Amino acid sequence: MDHRINRSAIPAILAAGIAAALTGCSDSSSSAGTPQPIIEAFLTEQANQIGGATTAAARADIGGTDWAVYNMANRLAITPVQTTAGTVHEIALENFIQDILVIPYNGRTYALAAVRESGIAVVDITDPSAMEVLHTTPVNYYQDGITYAEGGGDLVTDVIIEGHGFIKSLETDGTDLWIANESYGIHRVPLANIVTTSPLLEEDGSLQIDPTAEVYTLQYSGEHPWGAPADLQLHDGYLYAAIGFLGLGVYDPVTLDRVGYYNLYTDTSVTEDWFLGMDVTTEVVDPATHIDPDTGMPNYNQASFEIQDVWHGDVDAPTPWADFDRYGKYYYKANKLDVETYSPGGGDRTLVYMAYGLAGLVAVDATDLANITYQGYAPAVPAHGPDEPTGEQSQSLFPYFGVGMLKEAGVVDVEVDTANNRVLYADHFAGLVVLESADAPETQWQQSGAPYDNDLFPERLHWPDYEFITSYDMGAWDPDDNESLPIWMYQAPSLLVTGEVSGHGNALFLMPVVSDTTGAVDVVQATGAGGLNFMDLGDLTIAGTDMSSKFSVPAYFASTEETYAAADGMPTAPLAVGHTQGLAASGQYLYLADGPHGMSVWQIADSSGMPVEEPHVVANTVVDEYAVDNPDGTTIYPTPHAYNVILSGNNELGYVMSQSLGLRRVDISAAEDGQGTPGLPLLLTPQPSDFYEHNLASGSYGGISRQDHAYDVDFHGDYAVVADGSNGLTVYDMTKNPADGSGAHVVANLGSSTGNPGLGRASGVELWTHPDNGKIYAFVAAGHSGIAVVDMSGLLVDGTTPGMELIKIFQPIKIEEELDGTVHIGKADSRSIDVDVVGDHAYFSYGGFGLLAYHIDDLLEPLPEGVDPTKIWTMGSGGYDYRPEAVAQYRLSAEPGLEDSDPEALYMTLQYFPADTLLSDGNGNSYTLDEPRLLFYVAYGEAGVAKLDWSNPASPVLMEHQHTVGEATGTAIANGRVYVADGGGGLVIFRQ
């Protein structure tokens, strides 16, 4: 996400007005003075895909041998289950694999893979060494008559949704196949129609679906629906479905009529959940008209009321729709389930165990499907959100505080070991957890000594913390570690907590026999950050809290074939890549931020600048969240929670943005000098003097109380200006030693203190110097608060004023034409993410609102005297509006074929070429530009990556678009290639 302009693509002579913004750029001349063409980067074809997250795993019995079938993004892999790592066979599928269903059929063994919008891939795995894809078939859907409240609060009626569905999960009884389609609901088809080389298709080439064999499960209140099915299980004649934010649905597998329903959010009997004992029927305006009768959830009328009357108006009223949809829903997201029937005293009792996201593991009694009741739970390890309120109510509309972490955190999978009366589940942060007394959660699933008071801040309800939990002690097991797992996980009813074994805990399956004796594989668990663990459980009943003595990992499979330098500098560890966030390129090397794996350096070109077809790791920071002490007395420090990488100092320094530990400076000069090689990577060792942060275990510097969440940085001389999340902008003096304990490295902050002015959740910053008066401004992508302009001159020019002045902050003008032709002017309802400045224009990526270009003079236009810079427009008649108008807006969804998509524009990389630049297309063809040219390479999340020509600020033009298998979050360009941080898709490379 080094979104500044690619230095290798800028000649020494720059167009007027741009040179001041782009210093330290290399030119395009050879040492002999002969101009060398610059290679333009293209998205024409995918050249490589490295790594990938592992989020699906299944057991296959092939000829009496157990095999683990799992994914690495879109690659389907298979390996024998044994106590030593065996050979891995793999095959690439069309899209990211969400679920794997292994079935024996007509004497052969097949893996059916749910591959998102690509549909269902049928793979013959009878011979694991020669897997064959029979076909990949999309699944269409259609639903009309939908009503929802759009972002401005107006009701949109008679909406139709249709297209290729996002296939999430599959289930079969050997005759029929049930399909969980997140875009629609549940379908049923005969298995024979798809497990064949010639599937039964509709005229459009999608799988033939009988309209009477499907059920629509979604509920639209706002623009984004709830109720997307995520997991299916047949049990005793019923189909149980985890339906995302709506909880549990139980269906007749033949008719698909819903015969049972449970939703933790609407269960008023439960008080140990995010909304405590809140009753939504008393929160809405009128339960007769503002509650959905099928789900009990706030409907579109309530959403419209909250947006128009509460958010935009002056009505003081509860906001149960916004509270749930914009934040709380991640505490009520049913991801997976397992169903078991017990016969105590001769009577049957059916329990459903639900991996319920941040709500934890929830058990309900479904014996009576007409009255499914809550039985007990085990709390999830919460994501670390902001530590203090930000001046808004924590339940306020559209807050999105820490929402990125909330999406992934919590309990993600569950399996019941009935033979041992235990439940095993995967927690994002806790790894594998084992609970005893699976058959009695209502009496056994609480800690001795309950109730506990975990509410350290009684005034702070509905915050990412533990205040609503009373059955368990959520205090830190290690009081000196602010990321320690909770105490309860080391005491009954917990028998085991592994912590993160090789990354974030994810999908798991049990072997047919799970024993307390060592020497066999009992559990196979994926790590969301990429890889698979074979786990051998020991005697979990033995006393003691040393969890490492209760399990072992006899085999681990990483998602790449690379090795990285361990803490002792030796290349002894396999490298997983599967959480890529941001990246930067220096020409010969690529610097990749991969979340829990820190920063790795990849050789992408030889010394002459020719791209290498197979990039390899040549250097890395230690892959660990914590400092490692070597036997020789040295301490090796990591760059954990790596989100972004920015290069500076003529590519001698790399700055890693951490999502908990601020900005970490890394000396990369040795890597750039070629001291690391493939197979013998160099260990990069930042020191405490390189850790620029303000929130420490011992206290905070500069009055900045919330946790460091560094997203981006720009430099002015010795100052680093950091986009610091909900802290706004934080300025560090890079000549100061942050390890001396003085805090002198923290120079200034704008946005952290409660109240105004604030800068939302700053995720992008770009400095710009006015060519006429030398004043310095920061343009800030301020999340849901919009776009901010800050005068930095007093701080950065003369250094006499240790502060910054907010000029204005606003959400862009949103013009909507109603069906009757009237025009409605509102504000954007998404978030500003990234910003770049080229010449006299500033360009912002703005989530689902698109890309926006502003003239800098318009952004700097002074406000009338008395106008609050945090409120530069008001709604309604008699109001005022001093928001600048964008010069241009670009939306990917306006392109043919992408109309139904709703992509969120994230981070971008730019290439600028002045007139007379000699360009090459990478195929030996060169030409000279007649006019300046500005190209954008934009990461669009699940929509992939796009290349735009924005040479005319008023008229951006799409040149190329490519889908990726993960979620594109950042781009870098070098030597004619585009490198994409693709989230769970790993590292993706495009070329001409």
N, C-alpha and C positions, 0 to 999 in steps of 0.2 A: 504494500500500500504506500510505497514511496511515490506519492502522486505528483511530485514536482516534475518538471519537464526533463525528459531524458537527456542527460548531459552529452552523451556520445552523438546525439543527433543535431547539435547546434553548432554551426560554423562560428568562427571567431568574430566575424562582422555580423552584428545583429541589427534587425530593423529598429528604427527609432522608437523609443518608448519601452522597448522590451529589454534592452541591455541592462538597465538598472535593476531589473527584477531577476536576472539570470546571471549570476556571477560564478566564476570558477568553472566555466564550461569548456570542454576540449573542442578543438577545431577539427576540420575535416581535411586538412592539408597534409601531404606526406612530407617527410624530412627533406626531400629533394625539391619541394615546391610544386609538385604535380598534384593537382586536385584529385582526390579520391572520392568516388561517389558514396553517398550515405545510403545504406540499405533501408528501404521502407519496410515496416513490419506489417505482416498480413495475418489474417485468420483463415486462410483458404482451406487448410486441412490440419487435422490434429496429428502432430508428430510423435507425441509421447504422452503417457500418463503414468505417474509414479506414486506408489503408495495408495492409501485409501482407508477409510474407517471400516471397522468390522462391527456390524450391527445386526447380523442374522447368523444363526447357527442351528444345525439339525444333525441328528444321528441317522446314519444309513447302515442297514445290515445287508451286505452284499456277499453272497456265498458263505455266510456264517462268520464273516469278519466285520467288526464295527469300524465305521469310517466317520470322520467329522466332515460335514459339508458346511462351508461358511463363505462369507463374502469379504472382499477387500474393495470397497466401493462397488464397481460394476463387474469385478472379476469373481467368478465362481471358483472356489478352491475346494479340494478334497484331499484328505490325508488320513492314514490309518490311526485309530485311537490306540496308543501304546505308551509305555513309560519312557520311551526314547523317541526323539523327533524322527519321523519317517519322511519319505518323499512326498512333496506337495505337487499335485497336478492342478492346473487351473485353465480356465477358458474365459474369454471376455464376452460379456453380454452387452446389450444395447444401452442399458441405463443402470442406475444405482439399484442394487438389490435390497429390497425392503424386508422380504420374508422368503424362506425356503421351505417347501413342503416335499418330503421324500416319500415316494409311493412305489410299491411293487405293482406291476401291471402287465398282464399277458406274458409272464415269464421274464420280464426285464425290470430294471429299476430306473426310475426317473426322478429328477429334481425339478419341481415346478417353482419358478422364481417369480415373485412379484417385483416388477421392474418399473415402478412409477408409471408415467404416462405412456411408456412403451407397451405396457400391458402385462402379459404373462409369457415368460420364456419357458419352453419345455426342453429339458436337456436329458439325454440318455446318458446315465452314469454307470451303466452295467459294467463297463470296463473303465475304471477310473483313469487309466492312463490314456484313454482315447475317448474322452467325453465328446458328445456331439449335440449341437443345438438343432432340434427338429424345426423349430420356428419360434418367432416372437410375435404375439398377436395382441393388438390393442383392444381395449374394451370401451365401447362407446356408452354414453349416457345422455338422457334428456329429461328435463323437468320444467314444466311451465307453471304459471300462476303464482310465482314467488313475489312477496313484498318485503322490502327492507328499508331501513332509514340510511340514507347516504351520509357522507361526511359532514354535510351542512345541516343535517337533520330532516331534510325533506323526504317524504315517503316516495319510493320508487315502486310502482305496481306492475303487475303482469310481466315480471322478469322471467326470462327463459335462460336456463343454464344447459349447456351441451358441449360435447367434445370427447376427447380421449381421457378417460378417468385415471386418477392417480391410484394405482393398485398397491395396497398396503399389506394385505394378508390373505392367506388361502387355507381352506379346510376341506376335507373329503371324508366320505364314508366308504370309498371304494367304488361307488356307483355315480354319485353326483359330486360336483365341485362347487363350493361356496366361495364367493369372491368379495373381499372387503375393498370397496372403492371409495376412497376418501372424498372424491369429488361428488359423490351421489348417495351411496348407501351400500346395500348388499344385493348381489346377484347369485342365481343358482343356474348351473348348466350341467348337462350330462358329461361325465368325465370322458366318455368316448368321443365327444365332439371336439376335444382339445388335445388329448394324449394320442396324437396321430400325426403323421407327416402332412396330412391335408385336413386342417381343422375346418369345422363348419362355420362359414363366414357370412356376414351381411354383405350387401352390395358394395359398401364402402371399404371392405376389407377388414372390418373389425369382427370380433367374435360374435356369433349369433346368440342373442339373448332373448328369451321368451319374455315379453312384457308382463306376463302374469307371474313370472318367477324372479321378481326383484322387489325391493322395498327401499323407499326414499327415507333416509334417517336424519337428514340435516335439518337444522333450524336456523333461519336467517332472522336476526334482529337488526344488527348493523350489516355492514358490507361483507364481513367475514363470517362464514357460518360456523356453528357448533354442531357436534354430533357425527364427526367423521369417524367411521369404523376403523379401528386400528388392530384388532386381533379377534379371531374367531375360534371357538371350540365347540364341538359336538359332545354332548354328554346326556346319556339316558333319554334320548329322544327329543332333545331340545338343542337349539343353537344359541350359544352364549356369545355376546359380542361386547368388547370394550369399545365404547363409542366416544372416545376422546373426552371433550369437555362436558358431555352429557352423562358420563358415567357408564352404567351397565344396561344393556338391552337384551332381553331373552325372546327368542322367536321360534315359532313353529317352523321347522326346517323345510316343510313342504309348501305351505301357503305363504310363509314369511310374515304372517301376522305377528305383531308384538304381543307376547303373553306375560311379560314381566319387565319391570323397569326399576332402576335404583339410581339416585343421584345424590351424592354426598352434599352438594351445595344446597339442595332443597330439603335435606333431612334436618329438621329442627331439633331432633332428639340428640344430635351430636354437638358437643360444645368444645371438643378438642380439635377444632379445625380453624381455618383461616378466618372465617367470619363468625366464629363462636356460635352462639345460639340464634343468630339472626334469622328471621322469618321473612322471606322475600315477598310474601303476600301482603305484609304490612308495610313494606318499603316502597312498593310501586304506587303510582297515582291511584289506580283503581284495579283491583284484581280481576274484575269481570272483563275489562277491556285491555289490560296491560300485561297479562300473563298468558303465555302459550298454554292452551289446555292439554296438549299432549306431553309437554315436558315440565311444566311448572316453572319455566324460566321467564325472565322479562322478555317481552316481545318487541316488535318494531315500534309500536306506539310509545312504549317506555323509552326506547332508545331515542326516538325523535324528541320526546319531551326533555330528556336530559341534555341533549345537544342544544336545542333551540332555547329552552326556557331556563335551564340551569347554567349551562356553560356560556351561552351567548347572552342570556338575559340576567335578570337580577333575582330570580326565584331561588329561595333557599329550601332545598328539598333533598331527600336521600337519592342516591344515584346507584342503585343495585346493578343496573346493566353495565355502566362504565367501570364500576368497582370490580366486577367479574371479568368483563371482556378485556379491559386494558391492563389488568395485572393479576387479579385473584385466580383467573382460570388455570394458571399453571400449578395451583394447589389442588386442582380438581380435574386433572387430566388422566383418564384411564388409558394406560398404554398397553398392558397385557393382562391376561387372567389365566387362572387354572381352576378347575372345578372338580370337587371330590364329593362322593356320597359315603357317609358313615352309617353304621347300623347299631347304635348304642341301645341296649335293652331290646333289640329286635325291631326297632323302628328306624326307618331311613331318615337321614338328615343330610341335606345337600348344602355344602359351603362353597362359596366363590371367593377366591383370593385374588385381589386386584392390585396390580402395580399402578398406583394412583398418583404418579408424579411426585410433587412436593408434599402431597398429603400423606405419603408414605405407603406402606402395605396395609390395605384395608380388607377385612374379612366380613362378608355378609352371609346371612342365612337365606337361602333361596328354596327351602323346602316347600314353602307356600309361595308360588310365583306371583300371586296376587298381593302378597304382603312381604316383600323382601326387607329384611331388617339388619341393621348394623350390629356387628358382634364385637369388634375390637380392631386394634391397629398397632402398627409399629411405626414411629415417626421417621421420615426421611432426614438425611443430613441436608439442611437448607443451603442454598447458594448464599454467598456473601454479597449482600446488597449494600446500599449506602448506610453508613453508621449513624448518621444524624439526619433529622428532617431538613429539607432544602428550602424551607420557606413556604412550601405548599403543603396542604394536607396530604398525608400518605395515601388517602383514598380519593384524591382529587381526580378529576376527569383527565384521561389521556396522560398519565404520568410517565409510564414506561421506565421507571427506575430499575435499572439492572435487568431489563427484560431479556437480554441476550442469554445471560447465564440461567435464567429461570426456565427457558425453553428446554434446556438439556438436563437440568438437575433433577434430583429425586429418584424414586424407584422406577425402574424401566422394564423389569422382567421378573417372573416368578414361576417356580416349579415346586410341587409338593412331593415329598418323599414319604409316601404313606407307610412303607415298611418300617420306617423309623419314627413315624409320627412327627415329622419335621417339615418346615417350610424353608426353602432356600430362595433368596431373592437377590437381584442385582440392584445396587444403589450407585448412582453416578460417582459419588465421592467415597463411599464406604466399601466399594468392591462387591464381594460376596458376603452376605449375611445369612446366618442360619438361626431360625427360631424353633424352640421346642413346643410341644403341645399343639400341634396343628389342629387337632380335633376339638380343642376347647379354648378358642381365642377370647371368648367372652369372660372367662374367669382367670386365665393364665397369662394373657398378654398385657401385663402391667408389671412394673418393677416393685419389688418389696419396699415398703415404706411410702408408697404413693398415698395421698397426692403430693406433688412437688410444685414449688413455686418457681417457675422459670422466667417470670415476668420481671426483668430487671428495670424496665422502663414502663411503668404502668400507664403513663400518659401517651404511649405510642402504640396504639392498636393498629393491626393490619400492616405490619412491617416485616421484612424478611428476617425473622428472628424466631424465638422459641416461646413467646409469651403465652400462647394458647395451650401448650402441652402441660398436663398435670400428671399423667400416668408414668412418666419417665423423667429421670434426672438428665437434663440436657447440658449440664456443666461440662467443661472441657476435661477429657481424660488426662491430658497434659496441660496444666494451667499455664505453662510457659510457651505454649504453641497456640497462636490464635487461629490455626486451622485444624486443631485437634478434633478427632472424632468425639462424640458425646460419651459420658461415663456409662450410660445405660448399656451401650453395646458391648461392654466387658462384664456384664452381669446378666443373670436370668431376667427374662426368658431367652436372651441372646446366648447362643452356644459358640458362635464364631463371628468375627468380623475381620476380614482380611485387609481392609484398606485397599487403595489402588494397587493392584498387583503389577500391571504393566501399562497402566493408563486407566481411563474412566471405565467403571463397571458397565457392562452391557449385556446383550442376549446370552442365555445359558441353556444348557440341557443336561439332564442327568443320565448316567449310564444305568442299564437295567438293574444293577446291584450297586447300592451305595453303602460301603462298609466302613467301620471304624478301624479297620486294620490297614496298615500301609502296604504299598507295593502294587497298587492298581489305580487306574484313573477312575475317579468317581464323578467328577463334574467337568464339563467343558464350558468355558466362559469366554466370550468375546470382550475385547476392550474397545470402547468407542473410538479411541484415538488411533486405532489400527493394530490388529493382531489378535491372536487366539491363545488361550492358556489351557493346558491340561492340568487339572488339579487333583491331588491325592489328599483326601481328608483322613485325618487320624482320629483318635478317640476324643470326641468333642465333649465328653462328660467329665474329663479330668479337671481337677481344680486348678486355678491359676488364670492369670490374665495375659500370659505370654502367648499371643495368638500365633506367632510364627512357629511355635512347636506343634500346632494343631493341624497344619496343612503344609503341603509342599507343591511345587510346580515342576514336575519332571520334564515338561516340554513346553516350549513357547515358540510361536510362529509370528514373526514380524511381517509387516505389510510391504517391506522392501527387502532387497538382497544386500543392502548397504550395511556397513558396520561403522560405528562411531567411536570416537576416542573417549574412553572411560575416564574416571577421575585420576587414574594413575598415568594417563596419556596413552595407554595401549588400546589398539583397535580390537576390543574384545566383545563388544556388545552389538546385537542386531538393532537396526534402526527402524522404528515404525514411523510412518508419516500418515496422518489421517485427521488432522485438526488444523489444517493450514489456514492462516488468517491474513497475513500480509507478506510482502516480499519486495526486494529491491535488487537492481542489477547494476554492476559496475562495468560491464562489458564482457570480461572473461569469466566473471563469477556471479552467482546468484545467491542472495541472502534470504533465507526462508524462515519466517516466524511460524512455528507449528505448535502453538499453545503449550501443552505440558511438556513438549520435547524441546522447548527453547528455540535457539537459532542454529541452523545448520547452513554450511556454505557448500555450494555445488559448482563444479567446473562446467561451464556451459559453452565455452569456446576455447580454441587453442590460442597460442601467443600471436598468431597472425589475424585473429578475429574471426576465424571460420568456426561456425557452430559445431559442437560435437553432437552426434546423434544420440548418445547414451550419457547423459549427465551423471556424475558421481560425486559423492560427498568427499570434500578435501579438508574440511575443518568443521568444528562444532563447539558450542558451549556445552558443558556437562549436562546430560539429560537427567535432571533431577529437580525436584521442587525446592530442595533444601541444600545448604552447603554440605560438602563432603570432606571429612577429615581423613587425609591419607596417613599411612603408617609412618612416613618420613616427617610428619609434623606439618606438612603443607595443608592448606584449606583451599578447596576449589569451590568457587561460587557459580551458581547457575543464572540463567535468565528466564525464570519460570513465567507461565501464563503469557507467553509471547504473543502479542497481538499485531505488531507492526514493526518494520525495520526501516530506518531512515539513514542514508549515508551522507557523510560530510567530510571536511578536511581533506579534499582531494582523494577521497576513498581510502583514507587511512583509519577512519573511525566509523563504527556502526553504532546506531542508537536503537536499542530494543525497547519498544513500548510494552510495558507489563500491565495486565489487568488487575494488579493488586499491589505491585511493588514499584510503581513509577517508571522512571526512565533509567535504563542501565546502559552505560557507555562501554563499548567493547573495542579494543585495539585490534583492527583487522589487517594491519599493514603486513604481518607475516603471511597471512592467507593470500593477500594480493601479490606478494612477492613469490608465491608458488612454493612455500615451504611445506604445505600439505599436499598430499597426492592421493588419488583413488586407492583405497585399501590401507593407506597409512595416513588417516586424517589427523590434522593438527588440533590440539586442544586449546581453545581460546579461554583465557582466564581473567575475566573482569574482577576487580577488587572492590572492597567497600568504598574506596575513594571514587569509584565510578558509579555509585548508586545514588541517583538524584531522586529523592522521595521526601515526603513531608509527614507521613502518617506511620509512626513506628510503634512497636509494642510498648516502648517506654514513654510514649507521649507524641505530641504533634508539634511541628514547627510552623511558625507564621500564622498561628490561629486557624490553620486549615484542618478541620476536625474529621472530615470524611476520608475514607480509604482512597489511596491513589488509584486512578483508573486512566493511565496514559494511553491516548489514542494516536496522537500526532504531535509533531514538533517542527518549529521553524526557528532559524537562528539569526541573530543580529550581533555581530562581533562575538563577544564572550558570553552573550546571553542566549539562553534557550527558552523559547516560549512554547509551553506545552498545552495542548488541548487535554484537559485534565478531567474529563467526564463531568460529573455533577459539581465539581469544584470550579468549573469555568476555565480560566486561564491561570496558569502558574508559571512564574518566571524564575529560572535558576541562573546563578552566576557559575559558569563552568570552570572558572579559575579557582573556585573555593573547593575545599576538601570536605565533602559531606560526612566523612567518617570522624571528623574531629569533635563532633558532639555539640558544636556551637550553633548549628542551624543557619550559619551565615550564607549557606548556598541558596537558601530560599529568599529571593529578593522581593517578590510581590505576588499578589493574587487578586483576581477579580472574579467574583461569582461564588465564593465558598460561604461567605457569611449569610446567615438567615435573612431573608428579606430582599429588597431590591437595592442596587441593580444586581441581577443574576444573569447567567449565560446558559441557562438550560443544562443540557448534557453535551458539553463541547466535545466533538469528535474530529474536527478538522480545523486547522488554522493556517493562514498564509499572511506573511508580512508584505507590506508594499510601501515604498517610499515615494512621496509626491515629488515629481520632477521640478516643480516650481518653487516650493518652499522647504523641501527637505523633511517635512513632517512624516512620521511613520505611523501607519495604521495596521491593525490586525483585522482581517476578515475571518469570521468564525462561523463554522457550521455548528449550530447550537441545538441540535436535536429537535425535539418537538417545540422548543421555543423559537425555532426558525433560524434567521440569519442575523448575525450581530456585527456591528462595526465598532471598533475600539481604537481610540487615540492612544498610541503608545509613546508619543514624542517625548513627554516629560521624563519617562523612564529610560528610553533607549537612546535619546539624542544627547542630553546633557547630564543625565544620571542624577539630577538634583531632586526629582520628585519620585519617591518610591511607590508609585501608583499608576493606575490606568484609568482613562475616562471613557465610559460607555457613551457612544454617540447615538446609537439607536439599536433596537432589536425588534424584529417583526417576522410575522409569517407572511409568505407571498400572497399577492392578490389572486384570488381564485374566482374566475368568472364562469358562471353556470347558466345555461339557457334552459328555462323551464319548458314543459310541453306546450304551454299556452303562448310561448314566445317571449315572456318576460325574462329579464336578466337579473340574476342574483349574484351579488358580490360578497364573497366571504374570505376565509383564510384557508390555507392548505392544512390538511388534517393528518399529515404524515410527519416525517422528520428530515431535517437537514443533516447530511452525513459528511460530505467532503467539499473542499473548496480549492480552486486554483485561480491564479491571477496571470493573465497574459496581456501585456500592453496596458490598455486602458479599460479592460473588461475583467470582471470577476465571474467565475463559473462555479455553480453549486450543484452538487447532486442532492436531490431532495426526495428520497424514498420513492413511494408510488406516485408522487407528484411529477417526477421527471427530472430533467436537467434544465437549469436556468442560467441565462447570461444577463448580467447587469452591467451598465456603464458605471465606471467608478465615480464619475461626477455625480451621478444620481444617488449612489449609495452615500456619498459624503454631503449631499445637500443639507444645509443646516435646518433644524426644526424651528418653527416659530417659538418665540419666547413663551415659556410656561408649559410647553408640551412635554410630558413625561417621556423620556427616551424608551421606557419599557411599555408604553401604551401610545403608539403613534397613530392609532386609528380606533374608531368606535363604530358600532353598528347602528343602523336605524336612521330615521329622519332626524335632521339636526346634528348629526354626528360629523366627524372629520376623518380624513384619511390622508396621511402623509407618507404612505408606503411608496417606495420607488416602483416603477413599472419595469418588468423584465424586458430586455431587448428581444429575447427569444426564449422559447420553451421547447424542449424536445421530450416526447414520450415514446418509448419503444412500442407500447401497445397500440400506437397509431399506425404501425406498419402492417401491410397486408400479411395475413397469416398469423399475426400475433395479437389480434384484436381482443381475444378472450383472455389474454394473459394480464396479470397485474404485477409486473416486475418492479422491484425496488432498486433504484439506482444507488449503488454503494460507492466504492472508491474508484478513482480513475487515474490514468497516466496519460500524459500529453506529449506529442511530438510537434515542435514548431520548426518550420523551414522558411527562412526569408527568401525573397525572390533571388534568382540566379543560383540557387542551391542545385548541385548536381546530385540527382537521386538515381538509385538503382532499384529495380523491382525484385532483385535476388535471383533472377534468371539470366543475368548477363546483359540485360537491357538497361541503358542509362539515358537520362534526359535531364534537361535544365528547366527549372521552374520559371515561368514568366511572372507569376504572382506569389506572394507569401502563402504558406499553407499551414494549417493547424489541424492536427488529427487528435482525436480522443479515443482511448481504449478503456471502456467502461465495464466494470464488473456489475452484473445484474442479478446476483443471487441465483435462485433456481432457474432463471431465464438465461443464464450463461453469460456471454461476453459480447460486446458490440464495438465496432469501429465506426467512428463518425468523422466526417470532414466538416469542421466548423470554421473554415477559413473566412467565411462571411459571418460576422457575429449575429446577424439577424436571420440566418438561414442555415441551420445544421442539417446535414444530409447523411443518412445511413449508408455506409459502404459495405459492411459485412456484419453478419451476426452468426454466432455459433452457440449451440447448446453445450453444456458440460454435464457430467453425471452427478456432480455435487452441487454446491452453492458457491458460485464465484464471488469472492469477497475483495479481491485485489488483483492488480495487474502490474507487470513490469515488461519493458521492451529492451531488447539488445540484439544486435546483429541480424536484424530482419525477422526476429521471432517474438512472439507474444507469450509470456509466462503468466500463468493464472494460478493464484491461490484459490483452490476450489473447495475449501472446507473439508467435508468428509470425502470428497473426490480426490484429495491429495494435491499433487502438483501436475498441472496440465500445460502442455506446450503446443503452440500453433505455429505454422510456417506457411510460406507461399507454396 
